[in-house]
């Protein structure tokens, strides 16, 4: 299961409205033009690995942040058989949704929901 999100340039930089961006600009004193980071996080329920990838740069629609979230089974084929595939997919989707929401600031989440942002 995979979700790829493009987050426009206005959400990163001085205001740090996206929480997946490392604070290297302030630590190193230079401007970051591109970055890429990846985390693999294992889970028992559903059995699998969440791959959380994030990068800054030209992501096909201009400068922005690419947030790529994947969840893959690490179990045996019978663990994700046709009998329990829906349950596994629901669990994988829940893990991806949780990672997405925790990766973004409250302000950005509100804006994506169409709510007014100060």
C-alpha positions as CSV (number, residue, x, y, z in Angstrom):
1,X,0.0,0.0,0.0
2,X,1.5,3.4,-1.0
3,X,0.6,7.0,-0.7
4,X,2.7,9.8,-2.2
5,X,1.9,13.4,-1.3
6,X,3.3,16.7,-2.7
7,X,3.3,19.5,-0.3
8,X,3.9,23.0,-1.8
9,X,6.8,25.3,-1.2
10,X,4.7,27.7,1.0
11,X,4.6,25.1,3.8
12,X,8.4,24.8,4.5
13,X,11.1,27.3,5.3
14,X,11.1,30.0,7.9
15,X,7.8,28.9,9.6
16,X,8.7,25.2,9.8
17,X,5.1,24.2,9.3
18,X,6.0,20.7,8.2
19,X,7.6,18.7,10.9
20,X,9.5,16.2,8.7
21,X,12.1,18.8,7.7
22,X,15.3,18.5,9.7
23,X,16.5,21.8,11.3
24,X,19.9,21.6,9.4
25,X,19.6,25.1,8.0
26,X,19.7,26.7,11.5
27,X,22.4,24.3,12.7
28,X,24.7,24.5,9.7
29,X,23.9,28.1,8.6
30,X,23.2,27.4,5.0
31,X,20.2,27.0,2.8
32,X,19.2,23.4,2.1
33,X,18.3,23.0,-1.6
34,X,17.5,19.2,-1.5
35,X,17.3,16.5,1.1
36,X,16.1,12.9,1.3
37,X,15.5,10.8,4.4
38,X,14.0,7.4,4.9
39,X,12.8,5.5,8.0
40,X,11.7,1.8,8.1
41,X,9.5,1.1,11.1
42,X,8.4,-2.5,11.9
43,X,4.9,-3.4,13.3
44,X,3.3,-6.6,14.6
45,X,-0.3,-5.5,13.9
46,X,-0.6,-5.7,11.0
47,X,2.6,-7.5,10.5
48,X,4.7,-5.4,8.2
49,X,7.0,-2.4,7.7
50,X,6.1,1.2,7.3
51,X,8.5,3.0,5.0
52,X,8.5,6.7,5.6
53,X,10.4,8.7,2.9
54,X,10.6,12.4,2.7
55,X,12.5,14.8,0.5
56,X,12.7,18.4,-0.5
57,X,13.4,19.6,-4.0
58,X,11.8,19.6,-7.4
59,X,9.2,16.8,-7.0
60,X,7.7,17.1,-10.5
61,X,5.3,20.0,-9.7
62,X,7.9,22.5,-8.7
63,X,9.7,22.9,-5.4
64,X,8.1,21.2,-2.5
65,X,8.2,18.4,-0.1
66,X,7.5,14.8,-1.2
67,X,6.1,12.6,1.5
68,X,6.0,9.0,0.4
69,X,4.4,6.4,2.8
70,X,4.4,2.7,2.1
71,X,3.3,-0.3,4.1
72,X,4.4,-3.7,3.1
73,X,3.8,-7.1,4.6
74,X,6.7,-8.9,6.2
75,X,4.6,-11.9,7.0
76,X,4.2,-15.2,5.3
77,X,1.8,-15.4,2.3
78,X,-0.9,-17.1,4.4
79,X,-0.9,-14.1,6.8
80,X,-2.2,-11.9,4.0
81,X,-4.4,-14.4,2.2
82,X,-7.7,-13.6,0.6
83,X,-9.4,-14.6,3.8
84,X,-7.9,-11.7,5.8
85,X,-6.7,-9.3,3.1
86,X,-9.3,-6.7,3.9
87,X,-8.3,-6.7,7.6
88,X,-4.6,-6.4,6.7
89,X,-5.4,-3.5,4.2
90,X,-7.4,-1.7,6.9
91,X,-4.5,-2.0,9.3
92,X,-2.0,-0.9,6.8
93,X,-4.1,2.1,5.8
94,X,-4.4,3.0,9.5
95,X,-0.6,2.9,10.0
96,X,-0.1,5.1,6.9
97,X,-2.8,7.6,8.0
98,X,-1.3,7.8,11.5
99,X,2.2,8.4,10.0
100,X,0.8,11.1,7.7
101,X,-0.9,13.0,10.4
102,X,2.1,12.8,12.8
103,X,4.4,14.1,10.0
104,X,2.6,17.4,9.5
105,X,2.0,20.3,11.7
106,X,-1.5,21.0,13.0
107,X,-1.6,24.1,10.8
108,X,-0.9,22.2,7.7
109,X,-3.3,19.4,8.5
110,X,-6.1,22.1,9.0
111,X,-5.2,23.7,5.7
112,X,-5.4,20.3,3.9
113,X,-8.8,19.8,5.4
114,X,-9.9,23.1,3.9
115,X,-10.1,24.8,7.3
116,X,-9.1,28.4,7.7
117,X,-5.4,28.8,8.8
118,X,-4.3,32.0,10.6
